[in-house]
Amino acid sequence: MRVLVTGGAGYIGAHTSRLLAARGDYVLVVDDLVTGSADRIPGIPVVTLNIANGSAEQLESLMREHRIDAVIHFAAQKQVGESVAKPAWYYEQNVGSVAQLLLAMERASVHKLVFSSSAAVYGEASGIITEEASANPINPYGATKLVAEQLISACARSWPLRAASLRYFNVGGAGVPELGDTQALNLIPICFEQIAAHKSPLIFGDDYDTADGTCVRDYVHVSDVADAHLAVLDVLPSEPGNEVLNIGTGIGTSVRDMVDAILEVTASELSAEVRERRAGDPAAVVGAVDRMRELTGWSARYSVADIVESAWASRQYFEARAASS
């Protein structure tokens, strides 16, 4: 298969691009290289381009030139706080890029798409969340992902687009150290930053209706998420449509347990500091993944320990590289 991967030099994108290339697919990456790096995907051609603004013609040309069969779309902005501060820009980037991509795919007769969505579309939903749960995002980031899904579905009703939208839960870890997440936006890298600064990792609220009082989340290894994209790409339904699929483990881990695992892996003598709840944090958010398993046979293979240990190995790798440069 000949696959165009947008955002393929980023965190999840690079893992997926490497897997595609390793199994013998032809991979072309389009990335603006603002947060991604071509060094992550050696040997894979990279076109530097922000696809959000008027890029449909360029994308169509690339698809025709490289005889593309399918697209995996990662390219997006993903900081919740930034989306609240700059909502119009987030719609321009996250929805605009999907619009440009779909225009190009229709013109180039590329009919397969796997879209990187997010469990953020579920908003404040709590408990075991199925794909049938109400989608009520509470921030512009989640809203842009939902609108993009709706746009994909609309296109699938007007031309023979076969698509899937993958709603990730809490992604972490690294397949190999050089592919780790370099942005401190999620719990694990944020805790690493706190520990490096000799500050206690923070837990927001320990009075929830959960086993230990802290929030429960579904943490899934980035290598499992990358595997999921290939599994879905290979079994896209033959009829047009947009299949919505949760990507997680189906297992909840409390924030307390995760922070304890981080403290153990880092051999830190610090202890967690509990602060008041944050507004909008549901008690428990765990993805039901039965639909994904039934469609593809995929299921997550890695544990929370694997996630934390690989993330820590990646941080040490980048610190050593910075120290030697």
TACORDA-V124466 format. One record per pair of residues at least 24 apart in sequence whose ideal C-beta (glycine too) atoms are under 10 Angstrom apart, sorted by the first residue. I is the first residue (numbers start at 0). GAP is how many residues later the second one is. If there is no record, write none. Layout:
i=(I,I)
gap=(GAP,GAP)
This chain:
i=(0,0,0,0,0,0,0,0,0,0,1,1,1,1,1,1,1,1,1,1,2,2,2,2,2,2,2,2,2,2,2,2,2,2,3,3,3,3,3,3,3,3,3,3,3,3,3,3,3,3,3,3,3,3,4,4,4,4,4,4,4,4,4,4,4,4,4,4,5,5,5,5,5,5,5,5,5,5,5,5,5,5,5,5,5,5,5,5,6,6,6,6,6,6,6,6,6,6,6,6,6,7,7,7,7,7,7,7,7,7,7,7,8,8,8,8,8,8,8,8,8,8,8,8,8,8,9,9,9,9,9,9,9,9,9,9,9,9,9,9,9,10,10,10,10,10,10,10,10,10,10,10,10,10,10,10,10,11,11,11,11,11,11,11,11,11,11,11,11,11,11,11,12,12,12,12,12,12,12,12,12,12,13,13,13,13,13,13,13,13,13,13,13,13,14,14,14,14,14,14,14,14,14,14,14,14,14,14,14,14,15,15,15,15,15,15,15,15,15,15,15,15,15,15,15,16,16,16,16,16,16,16,17,17,17,17,17,17,17,18,18,18,18,18,18,19,19,19,19,19,19,19,22,22,24,24,24,24,25,25,25,25,26,26,27,27,27,27,27,27,27,28,28,28,29,29,29,29,29,29,29,29,29,30,30,31,31,31,33,34,34,34,34,34,35,35,35,36,36,36,38,39,39,39,39,40,41,48,49,49,49,49,49,50,50,50,50,50,50,50,50,50,51,51,51,51,51,51,51,51,51,51,51,51,51,51,52,52,52,52,52,53,53,54,54,54,54,54,54,55,55,55,55,55,55,55,55,55,55,56,56,56,56,57,57,58,58,58,58,58,58,58,58,58,58,59,59,59,59,59,59,59,59,59,59,60,60,60,61,61,62,62,62,62,62,62,62,63,63,63,63,63,64,66,66,67,67,67,67,67,67,68,68,68,68,69,69,69,69,69,69,69,69,69,69,70,70,70,70,70,70,70,70,70,70,70,70,70,71,71,71,71,71,71,71,71,71,71,71,71,72,72,72,72,72,72,72,72,72,72,72,72,72,72,73,73,73,73,74,74,75,75,75,75,75,75,75,75,76,76,76,77,77,77,77,77,77,77,77,77,78,78,78,78,79,79,79,79,79,79,79,79,80,80,80,81,81,81,81,82,82,82,82,82,82,82,82,83,83,83,83,84,85,86,86,86,86,86,87,88,89,89,89,89,89,89,90,90,90,90,90,91,92,93,93,93,93,93,93,93,94,94,94,94,94,94,94,94,95,95,96,96,97,97,97,97,97,97,97,97,97,98,98,98,98,100,100,100,101,101,101,101,101,101,101,101,101,102,104,104,104,104,105,105,105,105,105,108,108,109,110,110,110,110,110,110,110,110,111,111,111,111,111,111,111,112,112,112,112,112,112,112,112,112,112,112,113,113,113,113,113,113,113,113,113,113,113,113,113,113,114,114,114,114,114,114,114,114,114,114,114,114,114,114,115,115,115,115,115,115,115,115,115,116,116,116,116,116,116,116,116,116,116,116,116,116,116,116,116,117,117,117,117,117,117,117,117,117,117,117,117,117,118,118,118,118,118,118,118,118,118,118,118,118,118,118,118,119,119,119,119,119,119,120,120,120,120,120,120,120,120,121,121,121,121,121,121,121,122,122,123,123,123,123,124,124,125,125,125,125,125,125,125,125,125,125,126,126,126,126,126,126,126,126,127,127,127,127,127,127,127,127,128,128,128,128,128,128,128,128,128,128,128,129,129,129,129,129,129,130,130,130,130,130,130,130,130,130,130,130,130,131,131,131,132,132,132,132,134,134,137,137,137,138,148,148,149,150,151,151,151,152,152,152,152,152,153,154,154,155,155,155,155,155,156,156,156,157,158,159,159,159,159,160,160,160,160,161,161,161,161,161,161,161,161,162,162,162,162,162,162,162,162,163,163,163,163,163,163,163,163,163,163,163,163,163,163,163,164,164,164,164,164,165,165,165,165,165,165,165,165,165,165,166,166,166,166,166,166,166,167,167,167,167,167,167,167,167,167,167,168,168,168,168,168,168,168,168,168,168,168,168,168,168,168,169,169,169,169,169,169,169,169,169,169,169,169,170,170,170,170,170,170,170,170,170,170,170,171,171,171,171,171,171,171,171,171,171,171,171,171,172,172,172,172,172,172,172,172,172,172,172,172,172,172,172,172,172,172,172,172,173,173,173,173,173,173,173,173,173,173,173,173,174,174,174,174,174,174,174,174,174,174,175,175,175,175,175,176,176,176,176,176,176,176,176,176,176,176,177,177,177,177,178,178,178,178,178,178,179,179,179,179,179,179,179,179,179,179,180,180,180,180,181,181,181,185,185,186,186,186,186,186,186,186,187,187,187,187,187,187,187,187,187,187,187,187,187,188,188,188,188,189,190,190,190,190,190,190,190,190,190,190,190,190,191,191,191,191,191,191,191,191,191,191,191,192,193,193,193,193,193,193,194,194,194,194,194,194,194,194,194,195,195,195,195,197,197,197,198,198,199,199,199,199,199,199,199,199,200,200,200,200,200,200,200,200,200,200,200,200,201,201,201,201,201,201,202,202,202,202,202,202,202,202,202,203,203,203,203,203,203,203,203,204,204,204,204,204,204,204,204,205,205,205,205,205,205,205,205,206,206,206,206,207,207,207,207,207,207,207,208,208,209,209,209,209,209,209,210,210,210,210,210,211,211,211,211,211,212,212,212,212,212,213,213,213,213,213,213,213,213,213,214,214,214,214,214,214,214,214,214,214,214,214,214,215,215,215,215,215,215,215,215,215,215,215,215,215,216,216,216,216,216,216,216,216,216,216,216,216,217,217,217,217,217,217,217,217,217,217,217,217,217,217,217,218,218,218,218,218,218,218,218,218,218,218,218,218,218,218,219,219,219,219,219,219,219,219,219,219,219,219,220,220,220,220,220,220,220,220,220,220,221,221,221,221,221,222,222,222,222,222,222,223,223,223,223,223,223,223,223,223,224,226,226,226,226,226,226,227,227,227,227,227,227,228,229,229,230,230,230,230,230,230,230,231,231,231,231,232,233,233,234,234,234,234,235,235,236,242,242,242,243,244,244,244,244,244,244,244,244,245,245,245,245,245,245,245,246,246,246,246,246,247,247,247,247,247,247,247,248,248,248,248,248,248,248,248,248,248,249,249,249,249,249,249,249,249,249,250,250,250,250,250,250,251,251,251,251,252,252,252,252,253,254,256,257,257,257,258,259,260,260,260,260,260,260,260,261,261,261,261,262,263,263,263,264,264,264,264,264,264,264,265,265,265,265,266)
gap=(24,25,26,67,68,69,111,229,232,233,24,25,26,61,64,65,66,67,68,108,24,25,26,63,65,66,67,68,69,109,111,226,227,230,24,25,26,43,55,58,59,62,64,65,66,67,68,69,97,100,101,104,106,109,24,25,26,36,39,41,65,66,67,68,69,70,109,224,24,25,26,41,43,45,49,53,65,66,67,68,69,70,91,92,94,95,109,110,24,25,28,29,44,65,66,67,68,69,71,90,109,28,30,32,33,36,38,39,64,65,66,67,24,25,26,27,28,29,30,31,32,35,37,39,65,66,24,25,26,27,30,31,64,65,66,68,106,169,171,172,173,24,25,29,63,67,160,161,163,168,169,170,171,172,174,211,214,60,62,66,104,154,156,159,167,169,210,211,213,214,216,217,27,28,59,60,61,62,103,166,213,216,24,25,26,27,30,60,161,162,164,165,208,212,25,26,156,158,159,160,161,164,206,207,208,209,210,211,212,214,25,56,58,98,100,159,206,207,209,210,211,212,213,214,217,24,27,29,55,57,209,212,24,25,26,157,158,161,208,156,204,207,208,210,211,24,50,52,206,209,210,213,207,211,44,45,205,208,40,41,42,43,39,45,34,35,37,38,39,40,43,43,45,46,25,28,29,32,41,43,44,45,71,43,44,43,61,65,43,42,43,146,147,148,38,39,146,141,142,145,139,136,138,139,140,138,136,26,25,43,46,47,50,24,42,45,46,47,48,49,50,53,24,25,37,39,40,41,42,43,44,45,46,47,48,49,39,40,43,44,47,42,46,41,42,45,46,48,49,43,44,45,46,47,48,49,50,51,52,43,46,47,50,42,46,38,41,42,43,44,45,46,48,49,51,40,41,43,44,45,46,47,48,49,50,43,46,47,42,46,38,41,42,44,45,46,47,40,43,44,45,46,43,41,43,36,37,40,41,42,44,41,42,43,164,35,40,41,42,43,44,92,163,164,166,30,31,33,34,37,39,40,41,42,43,44,92,162,40,41,42,43,44,92,94,154,157,158,160,161,24,25,28,29,32,40,41,42,43,44,75,79,90,92,40,41,42,155,26,41,39,40,41,42,65,68,69,72,63,64,67,38,40,42,63,66,67,105,107,108,60,62,104,106,38,40,58,59,60,61,62,105,58,60,104,57,58,59,103,37,54,56,57,58,59,60,61,54,55,56,57,55,54,52,53,54,56,57,52,51,49,50,51,53,54,55,49,52,53,56,57,52,51,46,47,49,50,51,53,54,48,49,50,51,52,53,55,56,48,52,47,51,46,47,49,50,51,52,53,54,57,48,49,52,56,47,50,51,46,49,50,52,53,54,57,59,61,52,50,54,56,58,49,52,53,54,55,50,51,51,45,48,49,50,51,52,125,129,49,50,51,52,120,121,124,39,42,43,48,49,50,51,52,120,123,129,48,49,50,51,52,114,115,116,117,118,119,122,129,131,30,33,34,36,37,48,49,50,51,52,114,117,127,129,29,32,49,50,51,52,109,113,131,25,27,28,29,31,32,35,47,48,49,50,51,127,128,129,130,24,26,27,28,30,31,47,48,49,50,51,53,129,26,47,48,49,50,51,52,98,99,127,128,129,166,167,168,24,25,26,47,48,49,24,25,26,27,28,44,46,123,24,45,47,124,160,163,165,157,159,156,157,158,161,157,160,82,83,89,90,155,156,157,158,159,160,89,125,155,156,157,158,159,161,90,122,124,156,157,158,159,160,38,40,89,117,119,153,155,156,157,158,159,116,157,158,159,160,161,34,36,112,113,114,115,156,157,158,159,160,161,112,156,159,34,113,154,155,32,109,141,142,144,141,93,95,92,91,89,90,92,87,88,89,90,91,88,85,87,83,84,85,86,87,83,84,85,82,81,78,79,80,81,75,79,80,81,74,75,76,77,78,79,80,81,69,73,74,77,78,79,80,81,64,65,68,69,71,72,73,77,78,79,80,81,128,131,132,67,77,78,79,80,59,62,63,66,77,78,79,80,81,126,77,78,79,80,81,120,125,50,52,54,57,60,77,78,79,80,119,48,49,50,51,56,77,78,79,80,81,83,116,117,118,120,47,48,49,50,78,79,83,88,115,116,117,137,47,48,49,50,51,53,54,55,76,77,136,47,48,49,50,53,86,130,132,134,135,136,138,139,46,47,48,49,50,51,52,129,130,131,132,133,134,135,136,137,138,139,140,141,47,48,49,133,135,136,137,138,139,140,141,143,46,47,48,49,50,51,52,127,135,139,47,134,137,138,141,133,134,135,136,137,138,139,140,141,143,144,136,139,140,143,43,44,47,131,135,138,42,130,131,132,133,134,135,136,137,138,41,130,133,134,132,133,136,33,125,28,30,32,68,71,72,75,31,70,71,73,74,77,116,119,120,122,123,124,127,73,122,125,126,72,64,67,68,70,71,72,75,77,79,81,117,120,70,73,74,76,116,119,120,122,123,124,127,122,65,68,74,76,78,79,67,68,71,72,73,74,75,117,120,70,72,119,123,70,71,72,71,74,59,63,68,70,71,72,73,74,54,57,58,59,61,62,65,67,69,70,71,72,53,57,70,71,72,73,51,52,53,55,56,69,70,71,72,51,70,71,72,73,74,75,77,50,69,70,71,72,73,76,78,48,49,50,66,68,69,70,71,67,69,70,76,46,47,69,73,74,75,76,74,75,42,44,45,46,73,74,41,43,45,46,73,42,43,44,45,48,41,42,43,61,70,40,41,42,43,44,45,58,60,69,37,38,39,40,41,43,62,63,66,67,68,69,70,35,36,37,38,39,40,41,42,66,67,68,69,70,31,35,36,37,38,41,64,65,67,68,69,70,28,29,30,31,32,33,34,35,66,67,68,69,70,71,82,29,30,32,33,34,38,39,42,67,81,83,84,85,88,89,26,27,28,29,30,31,67,69,80,82,84,87,28,79,80,81,82,83,85,86,89,90,80,85,88,89,92,77,78,79,83,84,87,24,25,74,75,76,77,78,82,83,75,69,71,72,73,74,75,61,64,68,70,71,72,69,66,68,61,62,64,65,66,67,68,60,63,64,66,63,62,64,60,61,62,63,59,60,58,48,49,52,47,42,44,46,47,48,50,51,53,40,41,42,43,44,45,46,40,42,45,51,53,37,38,39,40,41,44,52,37,38,40,50,51,52,53,54,55,58,36,37,38,39,40,42,43,49,50,35,36,38,49,52,53,32,33,34,35,33,50,51,54,30,26,47,46,49,50,49,48,42,43,44,46,47,48,51,45,46,49,50,45,41,44,45,40,43,44,45,46,47,48,42,46,49,50,45)
